[in-house]
């Protein structure tokens, strides 16, 4: 690890990168780590009270143009010669000329 990393950072990174899932540090333990908590501010999410879910439902539930549908088309079957002859960069003419 780079020498500019603090001891606490190196220790935490080492525990995060531990390949053994049984001894690897857990998220709850990361959140309690002294280095991690240094200058850490828990995020706060403000709820927007202006959102009306009826408006959201009306915008998406009755719209046919926004629906995603699966197309079940059988792929075109081609042999190697058909595939190569359809490609601009490949030409087999030199193989068949006398």
Secondary structure as the mmCIF struct_conf table of DSSP 4:
data_model
#
loop_
_struct_conf.conf_type_id
_struct_conf.id
_struct_conf.beg_label_comp_id
_struct_conf.beg_label_asym_id
_struct_conf.beg_label_seq_id
_struct_conf.end_label_comp_id
_struct_conf.end_label_asym_id
_struct_conf.end_label_seq_id
TURN_TY1_P TURN_TY1_P1 UNK A 3 UNK A 4
BEND BEND1 UNK A 5 UNK A 5
HELX_RH_AL_P HELX_RH_AL_P1 UNK A 7 UNK A 16
TURN_TY1_P TURN_TY1_P2 UNK A 17 UNK A 17
BEND BEND2 UNK A 19 UNK A 19
TURN_TY1_P TURN_TY1_P3 UNK A 21 UNK A 23
BEND BEND3 UNK A 24 UNK A 24
HELX_LH_PP_P HELX_LH_PP_P1 UNK A 25 UNK A 26
HELX_RH_AL_P HELX_RH_AL_P2 UNK A 27 UNK A 32
HELX_RH_AL_P HELX_RH_AL_P3 UNK A 34 UNK A 37
TURN_TY1_P TURN_TY1_P4 UNK A 38 UNK A 39
TURN_TY1_P TURN_TY1_P5 UNK A 49 UNK A 50
HELX_RH_AL_P HELX_RH_AL_P4 UNK A 53 UNK A 61
TURN_TY1_P TURN_TY1_P6 UNK A 62 UNK A 62
BEND BEND4 UNK A 64 UNK A 64
TURN_TY1_P TURN_TY1_P7 UNK A 65 UNK A 66
HELX_LH_PP_P HELX_LH_PP_P2 UNK A 73 UNK A 77
HELX_RH_AL_P HELX_RH_AL_P5 UNK A 80 UNK A 85
TURN_TY1_P TURN_TY1_P8 UNK A 86 UNK A 86
BEND BEND5 UNK A 88 UNK A 89
HELX_RH_AL_P HELX_RH_AL_P6 UNK A 93 UNK A 96
#
